[in-house]
């Protein structure tokens, strides 16, 4: 149900894109800059990785708060607070004179991103009716998918021309434009009823997410699994998350209403989005090994291959959104999963003598599949929710994707190390890389029944599911 606002609706989309693209570009542009930070502050690689890890952990721990805070202060105000906080974090990073301040700045940016990202789709949904959301979120998704591929290139160019401080400074003008424009064009949203804050629930999920992501970041080698500290953190994280689920299902005012998973459309959308997210992140790990180690090409060809995926994901994301509005989610998501799964299996069958052109082609097909399924299924899943639950639904979708993808990357890395024995990759032992590609492709194809069973209309949901989900809203 769209809201009428004075400003043109497309300006709302532009404003949200400015904020989310700044976050995506900033995070991916810092990855190639880690050596620059190591040199500038005379630190080792372990501490340098916290420049990325601190952002991810703080963002994951903030996302569960977004729905509660938006109900207290309103979506518009909370989103603008997030943008302002991101600008402050960027300024802090640009002026930092120690690695401690750089990491603190990244924590601030992560908190801001945790507020902004779940709200971005909720704000777009507030000004577009359900039948129009596919084409709009298709444009949003196209830009969001292209940003991570362009980020490393932007970061490399900024480092070539300026210093690492420019990677923080470049966010400031864009953030200020987003802040000023947002004040004028974002739809006003009143705070709803003041529900009590579920402190115990938040402490459990924040501890679970934080411990899990820190432990996952430390599991780079099989030997790390025998470290009592790592095992302790993993066990504590699992216990916290299980306790959180049990607590929330018995709360009258839960921090996150887990009962929305009773809605088949939302539940299936999260499963498909998680599977596609696992495939995306696994490919980021495996493709450099395939292209550079097995096939013997330079790193630039890996970057171009990933750019092929991003470009086609952007193009087909736009087309997929339009298809979603016209024909519903089943067909477009089925085709998306088929293309993604088949292309991933194809990558698993490549060998040392394969032309780089074949990799480009398969990565284009993967991108087309991601574009047709990833954003459309997320949009369709959020469409299945009552409007007041969209922010919660977006937050839980994001949390699920990030946690499962992080675990999948660790499992894949440990499997590669187990299969290789020495931990040294070479063209002669490429079968381990192929195995992970093939397993990932099969996982994507296993999600096909979820797309087929996706309800085309809200009336397809079981009659008892909606009241159950709304019971403890």
C-alpha positions as CSV (number, residue, x, y, z in Angstrom):
1,X,0.0,0.0,0.0
2,X,1.8,3.1,-1.2
3,X,1.8,6.4,0.5
4,X,1.3,9.7,-1.2
5,X,4.2,12.1,-0.8
6,X,4.8,15.6,-2.1
7,X,8.2,14.8,-3.8
8,X,8.2,12.6,-6.9
9,X,8.6,8.9,-6.0
10,X,11.7,8.4,-8.2
11,X,13.6,10.9,-6.0
12,X,12.9,8.6,-3.0
13,X,14.6,5.8,-5.0
14,X,17.5,8.0,-5.9
15,X,18.0,9.1,-2.3
16,X,18.0,5.5,-1.0
17,X,20.4,4.5,-3.8
18,X,22.8,7.3,-2.8
19,X,23.0,5.9,0.7
20,X,23.2,2.2,0.0
21,X,25.6,2.6,-3.0
22,X,27.9,4.6,-0.8
23,X,28.0,1.8,1.8
24,X,28.5,-0.9,-0.9
25,X,31.3,1.0,-2.7
26,X,33.1,2.0,0.5
27,X,33.2,-1.5,1.8
28,X,34.4,-3.2,-1.4
29,X,36.9,-0.4,-2.2
30,X,38.7,-1.0,1.1
31,X,39.6,-4.6,0.3
32,X,42.5,-3.8,-2.0
33,X,43.7,-1.1,0.4
34,X,44.7,-3.5,3.3
35,X,48.4,-3.5,2.2
36,X,48.3,0.3,2.3
37,X,47.0,0.3,5.9
38,X,49.7,-2.3,6.8
39,X,52.4,0.0,5.5
40,X,51.0,3.2,6.9
41,X,50.6,1.9,10.4
42,X,53.3,-0.8,10.5
43,X,50.8,-3.6,11.4
44,X,50.5,-7.2,10.4
45,X,47.8,-8.9,8.2
46,X,45.7,-10.1,11.2
47,X,45.1,-6.6,12.6
48,X,44.6,-5.3,9.1
49,X,41.8,-7.7,8.4
50,X,39.9,-6.1,11.3
51,X,39.4,-3.0,9.1
52,X,36.9,-5.2,7.2
53,X,35.8,-7.5,10.1
54,X,35.0,-4.7,12.5
55,X,32.6,-3.3,9.9
56,X,30.9,-6.6,9.2
57,X,30.5,-7.5,12.9
58,X,29.1,-4.1,14.0
59,X,26.7,-4.1,11.1
60,X,25.5,-7.6,11.9
61,X,25.0,-6.7,15.5
62,X,23.0,-3.5,14.7
63,X,20.6,-4.9,12.1
64,X,18.3,-6.7,14.7
65,X,17.7,-3.2,16.3
66,X,16.4,-1.6,13.1
67,X,12.8,-2.6,13.3
68,X,12.4,-1.6,17.0
69,X,14.1,1.7,16.5
70,X,12.1,2.5,13.3
71,X,8.9,1.9,15.3
72,X,10.1,4.3,18.0
73,X,11.4,7.2,15.9
74,X,10.1,6.5,12.4
75,X,11.8,5.1,9.3
76,X,12.7,8.5,7.8
77,X,14.4,9.8,10.9
78,X,16.2,6.6,11.6
79,X,17.5,6.3,8.0
80,X,18.8,9.9,8.1
81,X,20.5,9.2,11.4
82,X,22.2,6.3,9.7
83,X,23.4,8.5,6.8
84,X,24.7,11.1,9.2
85,X,26.5,8.5,11.3
86,X,28.1,7.1,8.2
87,X,29.3,10.5,7.2
88,X,30.7,11.0,10.7
89,X,32.4,7.6,10.6
90,X,33.9,8.5,7.2
91,X,35.3,11.7,8.5
92,X,36.7,9.9,11.6
93,X,38.5,7.4,9.3
94,X,39.9,10.1,7.0
95,X,41.4,12.0,10.0
96,X,42.6,8.9,11.9
97,X,46.2,8.9,13.0
98,X,46.3,5.3,14.4
99,X,44.9,1.9,13.4
100,X,42.7,1.9,16.5
101,X,40.9,5.0,15.2
102,X,40.6,3.5,11.7
103,X,39.0,0.4,13.2
104,X,36.7,2.6,15.4
105,X,35.7,4.5,12.3
106,X,34.8,1.2,10.6
107,X,32.7,0.2,13.6
108,X,30.8,3.5,13.4
109,X,30.3,2.9,9.6
110,X,29.1,-0.6,10.3
111,X,26.5,0.6,12.9
112,X,25.3,3.2,10.4
113,X,25.1,0.5,7.6
114,X,23.1,-1.8,9.9
115,X,20.5,0.9,10.3
116,X,20.4,1.9,6.6
117,X,20.4,-1.4,4.7
118,X,17.2,-3.0,6.1
119,X,15.4,0.3,5.9
120,X,16.3,1.0,2.2
121,X,13.8,-1.5,0.7
122,X,11.2,-0.7,3.4
123,X,11.3,3.0,2.4
124,X,11.0,2.2,-1.3
125,X,8.1,-0.1,-0.5
126,X,6.3,2.7,1.4
127,X,5.9,4.8,-1.8
128,X,5.2,2.0,-4.4
129,X,2.3,-0.4,-4.5
130,X,3.1,-4.2,-4.6
131,X,2.4,-4.4,-8.4
132,X,5.0,-1.7,-9.1
133,X,7.8,-2.8,-6.8
134,X,9.5,-5.3,-9.1
135,X,10.7,-2.8,-11.6
136,X,11.8,-0.3,-9.0
137,X,13.7,-2.8,-6.8
138,X,15.1,-4.2,-10.1
139,X,16.8,-0.8,-10.7
140,X,17.9,-0.7,-7.0
141,X,19.2,-4.2,-7.2
142,X,21.0,-3.5,-10.5
143,X,23.0,-0.7,-8.9
144,X,23.6,-2.6,-5.7
145,X,25.0,-5.6,-7.5
146,X,27.3,-3.5,-9.7
147,X,28.8,-1.6,-6.8
148,X,30.8,-4.5,-5.2
149,X,32.4,-5.2,-8.5
150,X,33.3,-1.6,-9.2
151,X,34.5,-1.0,-5.6
152,X,37.9,-2.7,-5.8
153,X,38.6,-0.8,-9.1
154,X,37.6,2.5,-7.5
155,X,39.7,1.7,-4.4
156,X,42.7,0.9,-6.6
157,X,42.4,4.1,-8.6
158,X,42.0,6.2,-5.5
159,X,45.1,4.6,-3.9
160,X,47.0,5.2,-7.2
161,X,46.1,8.9,-7.3
162,X,45.8,9.8,-3.6
163,X,46.3,8.1,-0.2
164,X,44.2,5.7,1.8
165,X,42.4,8.6,3.5
166,X,40.6,9.3,0.2
167,X,38.8,6.0,0.5
168,X,37.0,7.5,3.5
169,X,36.7,11.1,2.2
170,X,35.0,10.1,-1.0
171,X,31.9,9.1,1.1
172,X,31.5,12.5,2.6
173,X,30.1,14.6,-0.3
174,X,27.8,11.7,-1.4
175,X,26.6,11.2,2.1
176,X,25.9,14.9,2.6
177,X,23.9,15.0,-0.6
178,X,21.9,11.9,0.5
179,X,21.3,13.6,3.9
180,X,20.1,16.9,2.5
181,X,18.0,15.3,-0.2
182,X,16.5,12.8,2.2
183,X,15.3,15.5,4.5
184,X,13.3,16.9,1.5
185,X,12.1,13.9,-0.3
186,X,11.8,10.9,2.0
187,X,8.2,10.2,3.1
188,X,7.4,11.1,6.7
189,X,6.6,8.1,8.8
190,X,5.2,8.5,12.3
191,X,6.5,6.4,15.2
192,X,4.1,3.6,16.0
193,X,3.1,2.3,19.4
194,X,5.9,2.2,22.0
195,X,6.6,-1.4,22.7
196,X,9.0,-2.5,25.4
197,X,12.5,-3.1,24.4
198,X,13.5,-6.8,24.4
199,X,16.9,-6.4,26.0
200,X,17.5,-10.1,26.7
201,X,16.6,-10.9,23.1
202,X,18.9,-8.3,21.7
203,X,21.8,-9.3,24.0
204,X,21.4,-13.0,22.9
205,X,21.3,-12.3,19.1
206,X,24.0,-9.6,19.2
207,X,26.3,-12.0,21.2
208,X,25.4,-14.8,18.8
209,X,26.1,-12.9,15.7
210,X,29.2,-11.2,17.0
211,X,30.8,-14.4,18.4
212,X,30.0,-16.3,15.2
213,X,31.4,-13.8,12.8
214,X,34.6,-13.3,14.9
215,X,35.1,-17.1,15.2
216,X,34.4,-17.6,11.5
217,X,37.0,-14.9,10.7
218,X,39.6,-16.8,12.7
219,X,38.9,-20.2,11.0
220,X,41.4,-19.8,8.1
221,X,43.1,-23.1,8.5
222,X,42.1,-26.6,9.7
223,X,44.3,-26.2,12.8
224,X,42.1,-23.3,13.9
225,X,39.3,-25.8,14.6
226,X,41.4,-27.3,17.4
227,X,41.9,-23.9,19.1
228,X,39.8,-24.0,22.4
229,X,39.1,-20.3,22.0
230,X,37.6,-20.7,18.5
231,X,35.6,-23.8,19.6
232,X,34.4,-21.9,22.6
233,X,33.2,-19.0,20.6
234,X,31.4,-21.2,18.1
235,X,29.7,-23.1,20.8
236,X,28.7,-19.9,22.7
237,X,27.4,-18.4,19.4
238,X,25.2,-21.4,18.7
239,X,23.9,-21.5,22.2
240,X,23.1,-17.8,22.1
241,X,21.2,-18.1,18.8
242,X,19.3,-21.1,19.9
243,X,18.3,-19.4,23.1
244,X,17.3,-16.3,21.1
245,X,14.9,-18.3,19.0
246,X,13.4,-20.0,22.0
247,X,13.0,-16.7,23.8
248,X,11.5,-14.8,20.9
249,X,8.9,-17.5,20.2
250,X,7.6,-17.0,23.8
251,X,7.7,-13.2,23.9
252,X,4.6,-11.1,23.6
253,X,6.7,-8.2,22.2
254,X,9.7,-9.9,20.6
255,X,12.6,-8.0,19.1
256,X,12.2,-9.9,15.9
257,X,9.0,-11.7,15.2
258,X,10.2,-15.1,14.0
259,X,6.6,-16.2,13.4
260,X,6.7,-14.4,10.0
261,X,8.6,-17.5,8.8
262,X,5.2,-19.2,9.1
263,X,4.3,-17.3,5.9
264,X,5.3,-19.6,3.1
265,X,6.2,-16.9,0.6
266,X,8.6,-15.2,3.0
267,X,10.1,-18.4,4.2
268,X,10.8,-19.7,0.7
269,X,12.2,-16.3,-0.3
270,X,14.7,-16.4,2.5
271,X,15.8,-19.9,1.6
272,X,16.4,-19.0,-2.0
273,X,18.1,-15.7,-1.2
274,X,20.4,-17.5,1.3
275,X,21.3,-20.2,-1.3
276,X,22.1,-17.6,-4.0
277,X,24.1,-15.6,-1.5
278,X,26.2,-18.7,-0.7
279,X,26.8,-19.1,-4.4
280,X,27.9,-15.5,-4.8
281,X,30.3,-15.5,-1.9
282,X,31.7,-19.0,-2.7
283,X,32.4,-17.8,-6.3
284,X,34.4,-14.8,-4.9
285,X,36.7,-17.3,-3.1
286,X,36.9,-20.0,-5.9
287,X,37.2,-17.9,-9.0
288,X,40.6,-16.4,-8.3
289,X,41.9,-19.9,-7.7
290,X,40.4,-21.2,-10.9
291,X,41.5,-18.4,-13.1
292,X,44.9,-17.6,-11.6
293,X,46.1,-20.9,-10.2
294,X,44.5,-23.6,-12.4
295,X,44.3,-21.7,-15.7
296,X,47.4,-19.5,-15.2
297,X,45.9,-16.1,-16.0
298,X,46.8,-12.9,-14.2
299,X,44.6,-11.3,-11.5
300,X,43.2,-8.7,-14.0
301,X,41.3,-11.5,-15.7
302,X,39.6,-12.5,-12.4
303,X,38.5,-8.9,-12.0
304,X,37.1,-8.8,-15.5
305,X,35.3,-12.1,-15.0
306,X,33.6,-10.8,-11.8
307,X,32.7,-7.6,-13.7
308,X,30.9,-9.8,-16.3
309,X,28.8,-11.3,-13.6
310,X,28.0,-7.9,-12.1
311,X,27.1,-6.3,-15.4
312,X,24.8,-9.1,-16.4
313,X,23.3,-9.2,-12.9
314,X,22.5,-5.5,-13.2
315,X,21.0,-5.8,-16.6
316,X,18.9,-8.9,-15.9
317,X,18.0,-7.6,-12.4
318,X,16.1,-4.8,-14.1
319,X,14.4,-7.2,-16.5
320,X,13.7,-9.6,-13.7
321,X,11.9,-6.9,-11.8
322,X,9.6,-6.1,-14.7
323,X,8.9,-9.8,-15.2
324,X,8.0,-10.1,-11.5
325,X,5.5,-7.3,-11.7
326,X,3.8,-8.8,-14.8
327,X,3.9,-12.5,-14.2
328,X,4.8,-13.1,-10.6
329,X,7.9,-14.7,-9.1
330,X,7.7,-18.4,-10.0
331,X,8.9,-18.2,-13.7
332,X,11.5,-15.6,-13.3
333,X,13.0,-17.1,-10.2
334,X,13.0,-20.6,-11.7
335,X,14.9,-19.4,-14.7
336,X,17.3,-17.5,-12.5
337,X,18.1,-20.6,-10.4
338,X,18.5,-22.8,-13.5
339,X,20.9,-20.4,-15.1
340,X,22.9,-19.8,-11.9
341,X,23.1,-23.5,-11.1
342,X,24.0,-24.6,-14.6
343,X,26.7,-21.9,-14.9
344,X,28.2,-22.8,-11.6
345,X,28.3,-26.5,-12.5
346,X,30.0,-25.4,-15.8
347,X,32.7,-23.6,-13.9
348,X,33.3,-26.8,-11.9
349,X,34.0,-28.7,-15.2
350,X,36.7,-26.4,-16.5
351,X,40.3,-27.4,-16.6
352,X,43.8,-25.9,-17.0
353,X,43.5,-25.7,-20.8
354,X,40.2,-23.8,-20.9
355,X,40.0,-20.5,-22.7
356,X,39.3,-17.4,-20.5
357,X,36.4,-16.7,-22.9
358,X,34.5,-19.7,-21.6
359,X,34.9,-18.4,-18.1
360,X,33.6,-15.0,-19.2
361,X,30.6,-16.7,-20.9
362,X,29.7,-18.7,-17.8
363,X,30.1,-15.7,-15.5
364,X,27.7,-13.8,-17.8
365,X,25.2,-16.6,-17.5
366,X,25.7,-16.7,-13.7
367,X,25.1,-12.9,-13.6
368,X,21.9,-13.3,-15.7
369,X,20.7,-16.0,-13.3
370,X,21.4,-13.9,-10.2
371,X,19.7,-10.9,-11.7
372,X,16.6,-12.9,-12.5
373,X,16.3,-14.4,-9.1
374,X,18.2,-12.7,-6.2
375,X,16.4,-9.3,-6.0
376,X,13.0,-10.5,-7.4
377,X,12.7,-13.2,-4.8
378,X,13.6,-10.8,-2.0
379,X,11.0,-8.4,-3.3
380,X,8.4,-11.1,-3.6
381,X,9.1,-12.4,-0.1
382,X,8.8,-8.9,1.4
383,X,5.6,-8.4,-0.6
384,X,4.2,-11.5,1.3
385,X,4.5,-9.6,4.6
386,X,2.1,-7.1,6.1
387,X,3.4,-3.6,5.7
388,X,4.4,-3.1,9.4
389,X,6.7,-6.2,9.2
390,X,8.7,-5.2,6.0
391,X,11.6,-3.7,8.0
392,X,11.8,-6.8,10.2
393,X,11.6,-9.1,7.2
394,X,14.4,-7.2,5.4
395,X,16.6,-7.3,8.5
396,X,16.1,-11.0,9.0
397,X,16.7,-11.7,5.3
398,X,20.0,-9.8,5.6
399,X,21.1,-11.5,8.8
400,X,20.3,-15.0,7.5
401,X,22.3,-14.4,4.3
402,X,25.3,-13.0,6.0
403,X,25.6,-15.7,8.7
404,X,25.0,-18.6,6.4
405,X,27.4,-17.3,3.7
406,X,30.1,-16.7,6.2
407,X,29.8,-20.3,7.4
408,X,29.7,-21.6,3.8
409,X,32.9,-19.8,3.0
410,X,34.7,-21.3,6.0
411,X,33.4,-24.8,5.2
412,X,34.6,-24.5,1.5
413,X,38.0,-23.2,2.6
414,X,38.4,-26.0,5.1
415,X,37.4,-28.6,2.5
416,X,39.9,-27.2,0.0
417,X,42.6,-27.4,2.6
418,X,41.6,-30.9,3.6
419,X,41.6,-32.1,0.0
420,X,44.9,-30.4,-0.9
421,X,46.7,-31.6,2.3
422,X,49.6,-29.2,2.0
423,X,47.3,-26.2,1.6
424,X,49.2,-25.2,-1.6
425,X,47.0,-24.7,-4.6
426,X,48.3,-25.7,-8.0
427,X,47.0,-26.6,-11.5
428,X,47.7,-30.3,-10.7
429,X,45.2,-30.5,-7.8
430,X,42.4,-28.5,-9.3
431,X,39.9,-31.3,-8.6
432,X,39.3,-29.9,-5.1
433,X,38.3,-26.5,-6.5
434,X,36.0,-28.2,-9.1
435,X,34.3,-30.2,-6.3
436,X,33.3,-27.0,-4.4
437,X,32.0,-25.4,-7.6
438,X,30.0,-28.6,-8.4
439,X,28.6,-28.8,-4.8
440,X,27.6,-25.1,-5.0
441,X,25.9,-25.6,-8.3
442,X,24.0,-28.6,-7.0
443,X,23.0,-26.5,-3.9
444,X,21.5,-23.8,-6.1
445,X,19.6,-26.3,-8.2
446,X,18.2,-27.9,-5.1
447,X,16.4,-24.6,-4.4
448,X,14.3,-25.0,-7.5
449,X,11.3,-26.6,-5.7
450,X,11.2,-23.6,-3.4
451,X,10.7,-21.3,-6.4
452,X,8.0,-23.7,-7.8
453,X,6.1,-23.8,-4.5
454,X,6.2,-20.0,-4.1
455,X,2.7,-18.6,-3.7
456,X,1.7,-16.5,-6.7
457,X,-1.0,-14.7,-4.8
458,X,-1.3,-13.8,-1.1
459,X,-4.5,-15.9,-1.0
460,X,-2.3,-19.0,-1.7
461,X,-0.9,-18.7,1.8
462,X,-2.4,-21.1,4.4
463,X,-5.3,-19.5,6.1
464,X,-3.9,-20.0,9.5
465,X,-0.4,-18.7,8.7
466,X,-1.1,-15.0,8.7
467,X,-2.9,-14.7,12.0
468,X,-0.2,-16.8,13.6
469,X,2.5,-14.5,12.3
470,X,0.6,-11.4,13.4
471,X,-0.2,-12.7,16.9
472,X,2.9,-11.3,18.5
473,X,3.6,-8.4,16.1
